Amino acid sequence: MEDASLEPAHRLFSPARLASLGDRLEAFLEAERGQLPLWFVASFGLGIAMWFALGDRTAWIGLLCVGGSAAMFGLAWRQGRAGRALAGFGIALTLGCSVIWLRSAMVAAPRLDFARMADVEGRIERVETLAAKGDLRLTITTASPGLPRKVRVSLPQDDSPKGLAAGARVKLKARLAPPPSMALPGTHDFARDAWFRGIGAVGRTIGPVVVIDPKIPIGLDRMRGNLDHHIRTRLPGSSGSIATALATGDQNAVNKDDAEAMRRSGLTHLLSVSGLHIAAAVGAAMLLTMRLLALVPGLAQRTNLVLVGAGVGALTGIGYTLLTGMQVPTVRSCVAAVLVLGGIAIGREALSLRLVAVGALLVLLFRPESLAGASFQLSFAAVTAIITLHSLASVRRLLGPRDDGIPGRLVRGVASLVATGLAVEIALIPLALYHFHKAGLYGVGANLIAIPWTTFVIMPLEAGALLLDTIGLGQPLWAATGWSIDQLLGLARYVAVLQGAVANLPSMSRWAFAAMLLGGLWFCLWTGRIRWLGIAPLAIGGAAAAMSPTPDLLVTGDGRHLAITGPTGAPVILRDRAGDFMRDLMSEAAGYDGDALLLSDQPFAECQRDSCVATIDRGGHRWVLLATRSRDRIAWDQLTAACRDADIVVSERWLPKACQPRWLKLDRQSLGTEGGVAIFLGDYPRFSTVAQRIGNHPWAAPPPPAFKPRIGPRYPDQRRPSAKPRARFPTDR
């Protein structure tokens, strides 16, 4: 009997067999027809994501051609859902790529080419308080010649003059620089954020700020400023900064230690005015309206109280969104809340994946760049995970309502909270590891306490205190509010220091992240047994992410800072006076939960004031690193001799052509075109750069020349062994 596996190809792809496969596909899509609109939105998001992932104009045009071809092929296919699904996929993919490309062109604005001192005169567009740093941050629309249309500068809050508010015209002197790109491959891209905000330069003021035309805040700006000042006056210290964040959405008010504790404990989402806060405000307004109207029998009999309550709740959500400055997470949550209230008002299901898809589509149509941000991904992933969990038949059987008394309802309620928290944490861990290189592991337990505590204790107390302040009786409630916030901070600090509270990971590959996203979407958007096929890409992507290699050497784009991954995994930094931001950046990029160490204190390095020489042993091979750490003049013969003895040379200065290390030379010229570098040593040494990550997107530097360092022997220690580092880089006095 002939083996079916050896069946000729012409039989495997015969018209009859293809027709059978087509019929099966049609039957499947017919059964899942309710999910197809969800995949249209997912395909729209895929088009946006591919535009960010692909590196140049040619690739974007190719993506549009692929989407257009898929759409035309689907429309030309035989009648049925399969053809329409393929056409929808192609159209959505093409639209997504087109929308983000168009958005990027619409927000294009001049940018500063190089750092310089400048006189800035213009009108303030926005004032932000950075309470943790004691600074104010001004976004200024300027008409100064030779400067971008919009710049952002910081100044000490204590030095701010009167009348400094949105709308005021100011004159100042500042040191400006182009918006900073990724410091290291895989870190946050501030230049991308600045591009879509139209900011062409950033910097810090030098000397006093002169207010030419003061502006008295009016409307919401004045209300927001007064509310901020009022809360800080009533609740000074850490509790006041948390209360300010809850009321106005100003997370900059929270000091660094408190923000870090909230992040490590998985509670940082409480500081961002988003779904939880909007839901609490809308729910309270709706419930209070319905209860008050129900006290009037005649009105209750003639009026649809649910409809009226939904309307008041929607207005409350919109007002809260306007008060907090219309941040992207708040707007997104407000849109979702209004859609939920609309569903309630017309008697439809209040919360469904279609509702989530509509909310996501509205945000992406107007702000497609938000897809690349952590905020969009985290919030929609959390909501999708909750809805998917409670749509499972097994979960509905176990946790669904039934008449079994108060004890049974209590047990099911607790079980539902635990299951929901666990589902959300599982959904958010890959996103947190990709964007922040770390994720809190005890967030489920912390959130079980913190979310109801914030929703039903802190926010009502703060709202009551603000209300009673109108008649001068709010002080007792402010004391209670401060105490309740202190308990929340105590919980965050306790969880943050527990052993194993945080999982750390170096920068994961994009394909591993994409595989996990695909698996998660596949599981959530389908409803039949086929959804379980999504576990495969989830597992593959998770395994690849877990095996992400740790860089052996990290170099920032300016060449001033580098870190060697030590034997314990701790980053060992070059400069003794590196700031907290750079230390944290190196620790996160190395996937290490702890403080960075100093290279000058290590036995494998020998440092002077102007340079360090270190020996790095990896995989049985020895690499000699030479790094400068000053700008003093160095004798040419000493410099070139030191370069010859090193395998890798890193410097923030321009090095002469005669400086030829055995493997890799990273100086101001090469780093200026390629940005930060992550180097992986071992049997097959390689490196990745920021320029490779960004490609030729509009916010990147002009296309650099090919980065082709002179590559010496693969195993440099076989050519010129060195028993210990030699500090042969003295400064010429």
N, C-alpha and C positions, 0 to 999 in steps of 0.2 A: 504494500500500500504506500502511495507516495506521501512523503512528509509535507504537511501543510505549510511548514515554515520555509520549504524550498519551492513553494509555488511560484511560477514565473511572474515577473513584474506586470506583464500585460494582463494577467488574470487578476492580480491584486488591485489594479487600477482600471478594471473594466468598467464600461458605462453602467452596467447593472449594479456593481458593487458601489460605485460612486453615488448612484441614485439611492441605494439603501442607506449609505452614510448620510446623505442629504436629508432623507426622511427622518432618520433618528435625530439629527440636529434640529430639524423643524419641531419634532415632538418635544424635545428638551426645552427649546426656547418658548414653545407654547405653554409648557408647564411653568416656566419661570418668567412669563411675560411681564409680570408686575415688577420685576427687578431690572428690566432693561433700561428704564429712565435713569436709574442709579448709575449704571455703567456709562451712560452718556455723560453724566457729570464727572465720573472718574476719568473718562477719556479726555474731557476738556482739561481737567487738571494735569493729565499726563502730557498734553501738548505744552502746557506752561512749564512743567518740570523738565521736559526734554530740551526746551529752549535754554533753560539755565544750565543743564548738564552738557549740552553740545557747545563746542568752543568757538565756532566762527560762522560767518554769514553763509558759506557754502553748505555747511551742515544744516543750517536752519532752512535753507531753500530745499535741500533734500528731504527734510522732514515734511515740509509742506507738500512736496511731490508725492511722498508716501501716503499722506493723509488724503490728498485729492484722488490718487489712484484707487485707494481702498473705497472711497465714497463712490466713484464711478463704477467700479467693479460690482459693488453691492447693489447699486441701482440697476445695473444691467443684468444681474442674476435673476433667476426665475422668481416668480412671485412667492412670497413667504416671509416669515420672520427672520430667517437667516440672512437674506439679502438686505432687509431693512436694518438689521442689527449691524452688519458690516458697514453699510452706508452711514449709519449713525456714528459708528466709531470713527470712520474717516473724517466726517464733517466736524465732529467734536475735537478730534486731534488737530485738525487744520485751524479751527477757530481758536483753540487754546494757544497755539504757537503764534497766530496772527495777533491776538489780543495783547499778549505780553510784549511782542515785538513793537507793536504800535504804541503801547504805553511807554516803553523805554524811549522811543523816539519823541513822544510828546513831552516828556519831562526833561529832555536833554537841555543842559545848561552849561555855560563855560565853567571850567575848573582852573584853579591855580596850578601852574606847571612846576613850581619849585618854592621852597620855603623862603620867606622874606619878611622884612618889617614893612608895615603899611599903615597909612592913615585911613581910617574907616569912618565914613559918615553915612548915615542912613536911618531908616525907621525900624524900630523893633517890631518884629512879627510875633515873637514868643519869648516869655521869661520862664525859666525853670529853676527851681530851688534844689540844689544838690546839698541837702542838709548834712549828709554823711561826710562831705568834704569841706563844708563851710563855704561853698561857692554858689554863684548864680551863673546860669548859662543862657546867653542871649542869642537868638536867631534874628539876624538883621538883614533886611532888604536894602542894599546899598546901590548908590549911583556913582560911587567913586571910580574914576577912570583907572583902567588896568586891573580891576578887581572883578571877581565873579558877581553875579546878580544877588546871590544870597550867601552869607557867611555865618558861622557860628563861633562865638568866642565865650570864654569863661573868665570870671573875675571874682576876687574874694568878696563874700557877702558883706563883710564889715566895711568894705570900701565903696559900696554901692551908694550913689547919690539919691536924693529924693526925686520923685517923679519918674523913676525907672520902671516903666510898665509897657505892656503891649500897646503900640501906637505912638510911643514917644520917639522923638528924633534925637539922635545922639551923635557925638563925635568922640573918637578914641584912637589910640595907637595900640597896635597889636602885632605880635609875631604870628603870621599865618603860614599854614602849610596845606598841601593837598590832603583831602580826606584819606586817612590811613587805610590801606588794604589789609588783607590777612597778614598777621604777623608771622604765622607759620602755616603750612599746609593743613587744612582741616579746621582751622579756628574761624572765629566769626569774621565776616567780611563787612567792615564798617563802611568801606567805599561804596559797596552796593546799596546800603541803606541811604547814604548821603546822595547817591545818584537819583534815586526815586523820590527823594525829598527836595531835590533841586539845590542842595548845598554844595558849593564849589570850593570852599576853604574852611578850615577850622583852626583855632588857635587860642591864645591867651592874651589878655590885655596887658599893656605896659604903661604904668602911670594912671592918672585919674580918668574917669569917664565923665564927659561933659554933656549934660542934658540941654540941648538947644531948644527943644519944644516939648515941655513935659506933657504927659498924658495922664489924665485921671481915669482910672479904669471904670468902665460902665458895664451894665448888664451882667452877663454871666461871668466875665473876667473879674469884675469887681466882687461879685458874690463868691467866686471861688477863692480869690485872694483873702477876703474877709473871713471866710470859713476856715481857711488854712491857719491864719493868724489866731483866730478865736480858739481853735482846738489846741494849738501849741501853747497858748496862754493858760488854758485850763488844765492841760495834761503835759507838763514838760517831761523831757527825757524820752526813753524808749517807748513807753506806753503812748505818749503823744504822737510819736512818729508813726506807729502802727495805726492809731485812730485816724490820723491824717490820710494815710494810704487808703483806709477803708472808705472814707468820706469823699475824698477828691481824686483818688486814683494816682496820687503822687508817690510812687515808690522810691523816688530819690530822697525822700525824707527819712527812710529807714537807714540806720547806721550799718556799717559793714558787718560787724559781728552778729547782729540780729538777723540780717539778711542771709548770712552764711548758715546760721543755725536753722532758719526756716527752710533753706534749700536742702541741707543735708537730711532734714527730717521729713522731706516730702511735703512741706506745708507752704511753700513759696507761692503757690497759686492763690492762697488767701489774700496776698498783698496786691494782687492785680484785680481791679474791678472788672469782673467778667461774669460768667454764668451764675456762679453761686450768689453774688451780690445782687445782680439784676433779678434773679429768681426770688430772693428774699424780699427785695423792695416791691416787686410786682405782686408777689403773693400776699404780702402784708396789706398793700393798698387794696387789692381785690377783696380779701377777706373782710377788712374793716368796712369797706363800702357796702358789701352785702349785708353785714351784721347791722349796720346803722340803718340802712333802708328797710330791713326786715322789722324794725321797731315801729314802722308806720304801716299798719295793716292795709289801709286803702291803697297805698303806693305799692306795697308788696303784691297785692292781688292783681293790679292792673299793669305792672311792669315786669319785664324779664330781668330779674336781678342779676342773673349770670351775665347777660349781655352788658348791662350797665357796669358791673364789676370788672368785666374784661376790658371795657373801654377805659375805665379809670386806671386799671393796672397798666394798660398800654401807654397812657399819658405819663404815668409815674415812671415807667421804664425809659421813655424818651427823655423826660426831664432829667433823670439821673444820669443818662448818657451825656446830655449836653453839659450838665454841671461838672462832670469829671473830664471834660475836654475832648470827648469823642475819640478816645483811643481806639485802635483797631479791635482789640479784644472786646471792649465794651460795646462798640457798634455791632460787632458780630453777634454778641449775646443778646443785644436789644432786638436785632432783626429776628433771631430765633424765638425770643419771647413773644414778640408781636404775632409771629406766625402761629405759635402755640395758642395764644389767646384767640386768634381768628378761628382756629380749628375748634376750640371750645365753644365759641359763640355760634357757630353754624352746626354744632353737633357732630363734628368729625373727630377721629382719633387725635388726641392731643399731641402725642409725640411719636414720630415714626421716622424711619430712615429717609423717606421721601421729604419730610420736613427738613431734616438735616441737609439733604442734597440741595434743596431750594435755597437754604441759607448760605451754603458754601458757594453755590453758583452766583448768587447776588454779590457776595463779597469778591469773588474772583473776577466778575465782569468789570467792577469798578476799581479794584485794587489787586490785580493779578499777581503783583510782586509779593503779596502777603503769603502766598503758597510756600515760598522758600524760607519763611521765618518759623521759628520754633513755636511761637504763640498760636498761629493758625493750626499747625499740625497737632499740637498737644490738645487744644480745646476740642477740635472735631474728632480726634481719635478717642478722647474720653467719652464724648456723647455717643459716638457710634458703638463703642464697646458696651456701654450700659444698655442701649436699645437691643443690640444683638444678644446679649446675655439673657435678657428678659423675654426675648422672642423664642428662645429654645423651648421645645415642648417639655423636656425633662425639668427645666427650671420652673416653668409655669405649673407643672404638677406638684412640685415640692413646695413652692413659695406662693402659689396662687391663693386667693382668699377662700376661706371655708369657715363654717360655723363650728368652731371647736373651742370657744371660750377665750378668755383673756390670756391665760398662760400660753395657749397655742399660738395666738396672734403675736404675742411678745417674742416667742422663740422664732417664729417665721420672720418677724421684723428684724431681729438681730442677725439671723442667717442671711437675710437679703442684703443688709448693710455690709456684712463681711464679704459675701460673694461679689457684690457690686464694687467694693473697694479693691478686691483682689483682681477683678477683671480690668479695672481702670489702670492699676499699677502694671499689670502685664502688658497692656496696650501701650503704656507710656515709656516703659523702660528702654526699648530700642530707640525711640526718639530722643530721650534724654542722653543716652550714651552717644548718639551721633552728634548732637548739637553741643553738649556740654562735657562730654567725655566722662561723665559720672552720673549715677542715678541712686536715689535713696531706696534702700531695701525694706525699711520698716515703715514706709509711708502708709500702708494699709491700717496698721494699728493706730498710728498717730492721727490719721484722718478720721477714724471712727470716733475719736474724741473731739478733735479740733473742729470738724465741719459743723456738727450740731451746736458746739459751744459758741462758735462764731455766729452762726445763723440765729440761734434762739436766745443767746445771752448777750454777747458783745454788741452786735448791731442794734438790737432793740434798746439796750441801755444807752448807747451813744445817741440814737435818734431821740429817746426820751429826754436825755440831758440837754440836747440842742433845743428841743421844744420848750422845756421848762426854763431855759435860760432867757426866753422872751419875757418871762415874768420874774426873773431873778431867783428862781428856786432850783436851779439845775445842779448845784454843787454836790449834794448827796449822790446823785446819779453819776456825776463825773468821777467821784471817788470809787463807786462800784464799777464803772467802766474801766478805770485804771487798774483796779484789782483783777478784773476778769482778763484784761490783756496781759497782765503780768503772769497769770496762770498759763495762758497760751504760750508766752515766751518761755516759761519754765518747762513746759512740755517739749517745745522745740529744742531747747538746749539739752534736755535730758536724753532725748532720742538721738540727737546729733553726735553725742560723744560715745554712744554704745559701740562695742566692738562689732565690726562688720556692717555698720549702718549705711555705708556707701560702697557701691561697686564702681570701680574705675576701669577705663578702657582707653588705650591710645586711639588715634584717628582710625575709624573703620573705613573700608573701601566703599565706594559708592554702589557697586553692584551688590554687595552684601546688604546694604541698607535698602536698596530697591527690591531685592528678593523678599525681605521681611515685609515691606509695605505691600507688595503684590500678594503675598500669602495672607496677610491680614485682611486686605480688601476682598480677596476671593472668599474667605471664610465668612465675612460679614455681609456681603452683598447677595450671595446666593442663599437659597432656603432649603434646598433638597440635600440628599446625601453627597452630591458633588462638592458641596462646600468643604468637606473634609479633605479634599485634595489640596486645599490651601496650606495644610500642615507641612507638606513637603517643602515648598519654597521658604516657609517660615523656619523650618529646621535647618535647611541648607544655609540660609542667610545668617541665622543665629550662630551656627558653628563657624562660619567664615569670620564673623565679627569677633567671636571669642578667641579665635586664633590670630587676630590682628597683631602683627609684629610691633614691638616697641622700638622706636628710632634710637639708634646708638648715639646720634649727635643731632642737636637742633640748633639752627642758626637763624636769627631774625633778619629781616630784609635790609636793615641798616648796618648789619655787621657788628653792632655794638655788643650784642648779647648772644651767648651760646650756652648750651647745657649738654653735658655728657651724662648719659644714663649710667649711674653707678651700679655696683654689684647687687645692691638691695633694691634696685629700681628707682631710687631717689635721683632726681636731676641734680647735677653738680654744676653750678653756674659760674661763669667767668668773673663777673664783676662783684666785688664785695658790697658795693653800695646800690645794687639793683633794688628797685622799688617793689612794693607788694604786688602791684599789677603784673610785673614781669615774672616775679617768683611764682605767682599763682598760674600764670600762663604756661610756664615751663612745666609745672607739676601736672597740669591738666593734659598738656600735649604728650607727656610721658606716661600718662595713665597712673599717676602716683598720688595717693592720698596722704599728704604730709608736707612738711616744709622742705624747701630746696636746701642743698648743702653748698658750701663754698669750695671752689676748685683749689684755692690757695691752702686749704687745710687737708688736702688729700695726699696720701703717701705716693700715689702714682703720678703726681704732678709737681713741677718745680716752677714757682712763680716769682717774678720780679714786679716792680711797679709798672713797667711798660709791657710786659708780655708773660705768657705762660707756655710751658711745654709739657705735654702730658702723653703718657703711653696708654693706649687702649688695647686691651687683649680681648679678642672676639674670635671664637671658634678655632683656637689654636694659632691665630695669626696676630701679629703685633703691628699696631698703627701708631705713628708718631704725629701728634697734633701740635701745631704752632698757632697761637692766637695772640694778637696784639690787644692791648687794653688802654692805650693812651694815644695822643696825637703828636707827641714829641718827635722831633727829627731823629732819624735813624741813619747811621752811616751805610752807604750803598753796599760796600763789601761785606759788612756784617749781616746786613739784611739778606743778600743773595746767598751767603753761606748758610744762614739759618734755614732758608727755604729749601736748599738742596738736601738738608738733613731731615726734612719733614715729609710726611706722606700727605698731610692735609694742612693747608694754611688758610686761616680766617682772619680778616682784618676789615675795619671800617674805613680804611684809607685806600687810595689808589696805589697798588703795588706795581713796581716796574716790571717790564717784560722779562728781565733777567731773573726775577723771582720765579723759579720753576720747581715746585714740589713734585714728589714722585707720583702723586695721584690726582689731587684736586686742589684747585686754587679758588677761593671765594673772597674777592675783594669788593671794593665799592663799585667797580665797573660791572662785574658779573652779577652781584646781588642787586644792583640798581635795575637791571633788566629782568631778572628772574624772581626777585623777592625772596622771602624766607625759604629755607631749605631743611628738609628732614633727610638724614643720611642713615642708611642701613648697611652695616658692615658684615663681615663673615665670608663665607666661601664665594658668594656672588654679590659683591658690593654694588649698591645702587643708591639713587637719591631721587626724591620728588620735590618739586618746587611749587611756589604759589602761582607762578605764571602758568604752569601746566594745569593747575586747578581752575584758574579763572578763564583761561583762553583769551579770546579777543572780544569779550563783552564790552559794552560801551564804557563801563567804569574802570576798565583795566588800562594800564599804561599802553602807549603805542606798541604794536607788535615788535617784540625784541628780536634781535638776530638769534640764530640757532645757538643754544648753549652747549658748547662742545669743549668741556675741560680736557686738558691733556691727561690721558689715562696712561698710567705706568703699569708695571707688573701687577697682576691680580693679588699676589701675596707679597707685599713690599718687604716683609721681614726676611724673605728668602734671598732678596737682592742685597739688602744692607741691614743685617741684624743689629738690634740695639738693646742692650741689657736694661738700660734705664733711661729716662728722659734727660736730655742735656739742655740746659737753659743757655742757648747760644744766641740770644737776641738782646744784647745790651744796648742801651741808649747812648748815642754819641753826645757826650756833654760838651 
